């Protein structure tokens, strides 16, 4: 006689067809979520505002 646990008899679907459970990034984890403007990469501005001790 074989004894089965309840989880042994439950089918498990291992396909990945559904939507993601959690998004990669939430809305509050962005500049807009913190109320900031979304800025483009402005390397020239960053180099211009570089402190003199760099």
Order of alpha helices (4+ residues) and beta strands (2+ residues): alpha-alpha
